[in-house]
Amino acid sequence: MPEISIVVFHEFEQGKPIRDKAGEVLLPTKVIAAHELAYKFRGTVSDSGVEDGDILIAEPRKTATTGELVVVLQLGNAFLGHWWAKRGLRELRCDDDRTMNGKLQIIGAVNLIVRPA
């Protein structure tokens, strides 16, 4: 029988602040490392396969490579999208064809999307 962890998650939706310690979820210990964070996402990012209520397991980071699915902050609001860092550009490409640039702070790279039953 696999070991299960109770994981405290943070919650956000596009363009809104992150709610810290918003709830708990049971996850197999093999899907989350001690240093990783769990975020419950509200909304849909269809080009990334993320649906409302999915748990995103993210490695805390300040940098990312082009194409990685990342969580970023801009003026205190959180966004999920694909990072783009080429030809001098640094931007986030969101599902709604919106491209964000300017002061973007990467807070994590998504390693796994867990869809609760």
N, CA, C and O of each residue as an XYZ file, in Angstrom:
468
protein
N       0.841     -1.180      0.000
C       0.000      0.000      0.000
C       0.888      1.246      0.000
O       1.763      1.370      0.857
N       0.681      2.183     -0.954
C       1.548      3.366     -1.031
C       1.334      4.305      0.161
O       0.236      4.422      0.706
N       2.420      4.960      0.536
C       2.322      5.933      1.616
C       1.651      7.198      1.111
O       1.857      7.619     -0.027
N       0.841      7.797      1.982
C       0.085      9.002      1.640
C       0.549     10.132      2.553
O       0.786      9.928      3.743
N       0.673     11.323      1.979
C       1.024     12.521      2.744
C      -0.145     13.478      2.756
O      -0.889     13.581      1.780
N      -0.301     14.167      3.851
C      -1.243     15.283      3.892
C      -0.439     16.506      3.492
O       0.522     16.875      4.167
N      -0.834     17.131      2.398
C      -0.093     18.264      1.852
C      -0.945     19.518      1.954
O      -2.089     19.538      1.500
N      -0.392     20.550      2.542
C      -1.064     21.848      2.600
C      -0.833     22.536      1.266
O       0.301     22.628      0.797
N      -1.915     23.023      0.650
C      -1.754     23.682     -0.637
C      -2.112     25.155     -0.563
O      -2.869     25.595      0.303
N      -1.545     25.902     -1.497
C      -1.882     27.302     -1.707
C      -2.857     27.311     -2.884
O      -2.939     26.325     -3.617
N      -3.586     28.392     -3.076
C      -4.592     28.418     -4.139
C      -4.524     29.750     -4.877
O      -4.307     30.801     -4.273
N      -4.715     29.687     -6.203
C      -4.772     30.928     -6.977
C      -5.542     30.733     -8.265
O      -5.760     29.610     -8.722
N      -5.945     31.849     -8.838
C      -6.493     31.873    -10.184
C      -5.809     33.003    -10.918
O      -5.236     33.900    -10.299
N      -5.868     32.961    -12.242
C      -5.135     33.933    -13.053
C      -5.442     35.362    -12.595
O      -6.597     35.771    -12.486
N      -4.363     36.101    -12.332
C      -4.488     37.517    -12.039
C      -4.936     37.872    -10.647
O      -5.284     39.024    -10.388
N      -4.938     36.909     -9.736
C      -5.346     37.187     -8.357
C      -4.235     36.759     -7.406
O      -3.405     35.921     -7.760
N      -4.211     37.326     -6.200
C      -3.187     36.947     -5.227
C      -3.303     35.478     -4.812
O      -4.382     34.889     -4.868
N      -2.199     34.912     -4.406
C      -2.170     33.537     -3.907
C      -2.735     33.520     -2.492
O      -2.380     34.348     -1.653
N      -3.614     32.565     -2.250
C      -4.128     32.340     -0.896
C      -3.254     31.266     -0.261
O      -3.313     30.099     -0.650
N      -2.442     31.663      0.716
C      -1.557     30.710      1.388
C      -2.351     29.783      2.301
O      -3.355     30.178      2.893
N      -1.886     28.556      2.399
C      -2.477     27.549      3.287
C      -3.995     27.506      3.137
O      -4.729     27.613      4.119
N      -4.456     27.347      1.892
C      -5.883     27.382      1.578
C      -6.601     26.076      1.904
O      -7.826     26.067      2.020
N      -5.875     24.983      2.051
C      -6.500     23.696      2.340
C      -5.481     22.586      2.367
O      -4.276     22.826      2.294
N      -5.979     21.358      2.473
C      -5.120     20.184      2.515
C      -5.608     19.159      1.507
O      -6.794     19.104      1.183
N      -4.679     18.346      1.015
C      -5.001     17.283      0.073
C      -4.133     16.081      0.408
O      -2.996     16.233      0.855
N      -4.672     14.881      0.191
C      -3.902     13.656      0.384
C      -3.241     13.296     -0.938
O      -3.910     13.181     -1.965
N      -1.930     13.119     -0.907
C      -1.177     12.769     -2.111
C      -0.217     11.631     -1.793
O       0.313     11.557     -0.685
N       0.009     10.746     -2.759
C       1.037      9.719     -2.549
C       2.392     10.404     -2.340
O       2.699     11.381     -3.023
N       3.184      9.912     -1.426
C       4.476     10.538     -1.124
C       5.398     10.572     -2.337
O       6.288     11.419     -2.408
N       5.201      9.663     -3.293
C       6.085      9.625     -4.456
C       5.856     10.781     -5.436
O       6.680     10.986     -6.327
N       4.755     11.549     -5.299
C       4.491     12.623     -6.258
C       4.969     13.992     -5.793
O       4.997     14.932     -6.587
N       5.343     14.124     -4.528
C       5.788     15.433     -4.049
C       6.990     15.272     -3.123
O       6.976     14.475     -2.186
N       8.020     16.048     -3.411
C       9.223     16.053     -2.575
C       9.053     17.091     -1.467
O       8.222     17.993     -1.567
N       9.836     16.951     -0.433
C       9.713     17.834      0.728
C       9.876     19.313      0.379
O       9.259     20.165      1.018
N      10.697     19.632     -0.624
C      10.962     21.032     -0.960
C       9.937     21.623     -1.940
O       9.916     22.835     -2.152
N       9.088     20.774     -2.536
C       8.137     21.263     -3.533
C       6.890     21.868     -2.877
O       6.571     21.585     -1.723
N       6.204     22.702     -3.648
C       4.978     23.344     -3.181
C       3.793     22.826     -3.971
O       3.939     22.407     -5.120
N       2.623     22.853     -3.356
C       1.390     22.446     -4.023
C       0.477     23.659     -4.137
O       0.259     24.386     -3.168
N      -0.052     23.864     -5.345
C      -0.984     24.959     -5.610
C      -2.263     24.378     -6.199
O      -2.209     23.575     -7.130
N      -3.403     24.776     -5.666
C      -4.666     24.427     -6.312
C      -4.966     25.562     -7.272
O      -4.977     26.730     -6.885
N      -5.213     25.211     -8.533
C      -5.471     26.228     -9.554
C      -6.967     26.342     -9.795
O      -7.666     25.340     -9.945
N      -7.440     27.564     -9.829
C      -8.843     27.852    -10.124
C      -8.912     28.468    -11.506
O      -8.323     29.520    -11.753
N      -9.627     27.818    -12.405
C      -9.719     28.281    -13.778
C      -9.247     27.172    -14.699
O      -9.103     26.024    -14.278
N      -9.009     27.512    -15.948
C      -8.577     26.539    -16.936
C      -7.478     27.136    -17.801
O      -7.577     28.285    -18.231
N      -6.443     26.369    -18.053
C      -5.394     26.730    -19.001
C      -5.317     25.542    -19.958
O      -4.484     24.649    -19.802
N      -6.201     25.556    -20.944
C      -6.399     24.377    -21.786
C      -5.157     23.955    -22.564
O      -4.941     22.759    -22.764
N      -4.334     24.906    -23.008
C      -3.152     24.504    -23.780
C      -2.116     23.809    -22.914
O      -1.170     23.219    -23.437
N      -2.277     23.866    -21.608
C      -1.363     23.185    -20.691
C      -1.999     21.965    -20.045
O      -1.341     21.243    -19.296
N      -3.281     21.731    -20.332
C      -3.980     20.602    -19.748
C      -4.399     20.822    -18.313
O      -4.723     19.865    -17.610
N      -4.399     22.072    -17.863
C      -4.759     22.390    -16.483
C      -6.244     22.743    -16.425
O      -6.732     23.580    -17.184
N      -6.949     22.082    -15.503
C      -8.372     22.321    -15.323
C      -8.647     22.847    -13.921
O      -7.811     22.745    -13.023
N      -9.817     23.402    -13.759
C     -10.229     23.959    -12.474
C     -10.124     22.914    -11.364
O     -10.653     21.810    -11.491
N      -9.446     23.265    -10.288
C      -9.293     22.373     -9.142
C      -8.073     21.475     -9.185
O      -7.806     20.754     -8.223
N      -7.321     21.501    -10.285
C      -6.106     20.692    -10.356
C      -5.086     21.165     -9.325
O      -5.020     22.348     -8.991
N      -4.303     20.226     -8.832
C      -3.201     20.538     -7.920
C      -1.922     20.552     -8.750
O      -1.596     19.577     -9.426
N      -1.209     21.661     -8.689
C       0.057     21.813     -9.401
C       1.191     21.589     -8.416
O       1.280     22.281     -7.403
N       2.046     20.639     -8.702
C       3.225     20.404     -7.870
C       4.366     21.173     -8.519
O       4.746     20.899     -9.658
N       4.907     22.139     -7.782
C       5.907     23.039     -8.351
C       7.185     23.053     -7.533
O       7.174     23.046     -6.302
N       8.280     23.073     -8.267
C       9.599     23.225     -7.651
C       9.856     24.719     -7.492
O       9.834     25.453     -8.481
N      10.101     25.186     -6.260
C      10.393     26.609     -6.085
C      11.642     26.994     -6.869
O      12.690     26.364     -6.729
N      11.525     28.027     -7.692
C      12.651     28.502     -8.509
C      12.478     29.965     -8.820
O      11.378     30.512     -8.742
N      13.581     30.592     -9.172
C      13.559     31.989     -9.606
C      13.819     32.118    -11.096
O      13.669     33.197    -11.669
N      14.214     30.997    -11.733
C      14.497     31.008    -13.168
C      13.809     29.815    -13.820
O      13.421     28.858    -13.150
N      13.667     29.891    -15.133
C      13.061     28.796    -15.891
C      13.634     28.810    -17.297
O      14.208     29.807    -17.736
N      13.476     27.705    -17.993
C      13.896     27.644    -19.382
C      12.676     27.843    -20.278
O      11.538     27.647    -19.852
N      12.926     28.227    -21.497
C      11.848     28.478    -22.443
C      10.961     27.237    -22.580
O      11.443     26.118    -22.755
N       9.665     27.474    -22.496
C       8.678     26.417    -22.651
C       8.177     25.817    -21.358
O       7.152     25.135    -21.356
N       8.875     26.052    -20.247
C       8.433     25.477    -18.981
C       7.135     26.122    -18.508
O       6.915     27.321    -18.681
N       6.285     25.295    -17.910
C       5.063     25.779    -17.283
C       5.444     26.311    -15.913
O       5.986     25.581    -15.084
N       5.161     27.581    -15.680
C       5.603     28.234    -14.451
C       4.483     29.016    -13.788
O       3.492     29.389    -14.416
N       4.673     29.253    -12.496
C       3.834     30.160    -11.725
C       4.661     31.419    -11.521
O       5.792     31.355    -11.039
N       4.098     32.561    -11.889
C       4.804     33.831    -11.722
C       3.943     34.809    -10.951
O       2.720     34.683    -10.887
N       4.613     35.783    -10.369
C       3.928     36.899     -9.720
C       4.201     38.160    -10.505
O       5.315     38.387    -10.977
N       3.180     38.975    -10.638
C       3.329     40.309    -11.202
C       2.472     41.238    -10.358
O       1.249     41.104    -10.313
N       3.123     42.176     -9.695
C       2.440     43.123     -8.814
C       1.565     42.413     -7.781
O       0.461     42.862     -7.473
N       2.075     41.296     -7.250
C       1.377     40.564     -6.207
C       0.305     39.602     -6.689
O      -0.294     38.893     -5.880
N       0.052     39.564     -7.984
C      -0.944     38.659     -8.546
C      -0.257     37.496     -9.248
O       0.793     37.665     -9.867
N      -0.863     36.305     -9.146
C      -0.268     35.088     -9.693
C      -0.822     34.767    -11.083
O      -1.983     35.038    -11.391
N       0.043     34.184    -11.904
C      -0.322     33.772    -13.257
C       0.349     32.444    -13.565
O       1.434     32.153    -13.063
N      -0.303     31.645    -14.390
C       0.223     30.368    -14.848
C       0.374     30.445    -16.355
O      -0.539     30.880    -17.056
N       1.526     30.024    -16.852
C       1.736     30.036    -18.292
C       3.088     29.448    -18.638
O       3.797     28.923    -17.780
N       3.433     29.546    -19.915
C       4.722     29.039    -20.392
C       5.729     30.187    -20.466
O       5.446     31.264    -20.991
N       6.893     29.915    -19.928
C       7.964     30.915    -19.883
C       8.637     31.016    -21.246
O       8.827     30.013    -21.934
N       8.992     32.230    -21.622
C       9.699     32.472    -22.871
C      10.901     33.348    -22.557
O      10.749     34.459    -22.049
N      12.086     32.855    -22.855
C      13.314     33.608    -22.602
C      14.266     33.393    -23.763
O      15.202     32.598    -23.676
N      14.021     34.102    -24.839
C      14.881     34.018    -26.024
C      14.994     35.392    -26.658
O      14.113     36.241    -26.522
N      16.097     35.583    -27.350
C      16.328     36.820    -28.096
C      16.097     38.077    -27.251
O      15.547     39.070    -27.726
N      16.526     38.009    -26.002
C      16.409     39.166    -25.127
C      15.041     39.361    -24.492
O      14.863     40.267    -23.678
N      14.073     38.526    -24.850
C      12.737     38.630    -24.266
C      12.649     37.790    -23.003
O      13.288     36.745    -22.886
N      11.859     38.258    -22.078
C      11.484     37.498    -20.884
C       9.998     37.723    -20.728
O       9.572     38.811    -20.338
N       9.196     36.705    -21.027
C       7.754     36.904    -20.931
C       7.035     35.611    -20.590
O       7.599     34.521    -20.687
N       5.786     35.753    -20.191
C       4.922     34.635    -19.886
C       3.842     34.578    -20.946
O       3.187     35.577    -21.243
N       3.668     33.396    -21.510
C       2.642     33.217    -22.536
C       1.496     32.423    -21.920
O       1.632     31.249    -21.577
N       0.364     33.108    -21.793
C      -0.817     32.522    -21.154
C      -1.729     31.889    -22.189
O      -1.584     32.127    -23.388
N      -2.656     31.092    -21.725
C      -3.570     30.344    -22.580
C      -4.473     31.234    -23.437
O      -4.852     30.844    -24.542
N      -4.812     32.396    -22.952
C      -5.763     33.259    -23.666
C      -5.066     34.158    -24.692
O      -5.545     35.254    -24.983
N      -3.946     33.702    -25.236
C      -3.133     34.440    -26.205
C      -2.578     35.739    -25.647
O      -2.110     36.600    -26.392
N      -2.634     35.868    -24.340
C      -2.054     37.045    -23.686
C      -0.578     36.770    -23.448
O      -0.193     35.680    -23.025
N       0.231     37.766    -23.723
C       1.653     37.695    -23.435
C       1.940     38.752    -22.382
O       1.599     39.924    -22.542
N       2.569     38.315    -21.310
C       2.880     39.236    -20.222
C       4.378     39.438    -20.159
O       5.154     38.491    -20.295
N       4.776     40.677    -19.951
C       6.184     40.968    -19.756
C       6.289     42.054    -18.705
O       5.304     42.396    -18.050
N       7.457     42.581    -18.552
C       7.665     43.570    -17.491
C       8.215     42.892    -16.260
O       9.036     41.980    -16.358
N       7.768     43.330    -15.106
C       8.279     42.804    -13.845
C       7.584     41.498    -13.492
O       6.556     41.489    -12.814
N       8.159     40.397    -13.960
C       7.632     39.066    -13.678
C       8.593     38.339    -12.747
O       9.797     38.288    -13.000
N       8.061     37.783    -11.681
C       8.884     37.042    -10.725
C       8.465     35.577    -10.756
O       7.370     35.233    -10.310
N       9.324     34.722    -11.276
C       9.047     33.287    -11.267
C       9.126     32.802     -9.828
O      10.080     33.103     -9.110
N       8.100     32.039     -9.409
C       8.149     31.475     -8.055
C       8.200     29.948     -8.092
O       8.507     29.320     -7.079
N       7.906     29.348     -9.232
C       7.984     27.895     -9.308
C       7.767     27.367    -10.704
O       7.069     27.973    -11.517
N       8.384     26.215    -10.972
C       8.199     25.500    -12.233
C       7.353     24.275    -11.936
O       7.665     23.502    -11.031
N       6.280     24.099    -12.699
C       5.349     22.999    -12.459
C       5.958     21.685    -12.969
O       6.312     21.558    -14.141
N       6.068     20.713    -12.055
C       6.614     19.404    -12.382
C       5.530     18.371    -12.645
O       5.756     17.399    -13.366
N       4.339     18.582    -12.057
C       3.287     17.583    -12.137
C       1.938     18.245    -11.937
O       1.797     19.162    -11.128
N       0.951     17.777    -12.675
C      -0.436     18.229    -12.509
C      -1.219     17.038    -11.978
O      -1.251     15.978    -12.603
N      -1.851     17.216    -10.816
C      -2.631     16.142    -10.190
C      -4.098     16.535    -10.256
O      -4.490     17.606     -9.793
N      -4.894     15.664    -10.831
C      -6.334     15.920    -10.929
C      -7.029     15.124     -9.833
O      -7.116     13.899     -9.918
N      -7.527     15.811     -8.800
C      -8.203     15.097     -7.704
C      -9.430     14.325     -8.208
O     -10.127     14.762     -9.124
N      -9.668     13.180     -7.591
C     -10.806     12.324     -7.986
C     -12.120     12.925     -7.538
O     -13.179     12.346     -7.782
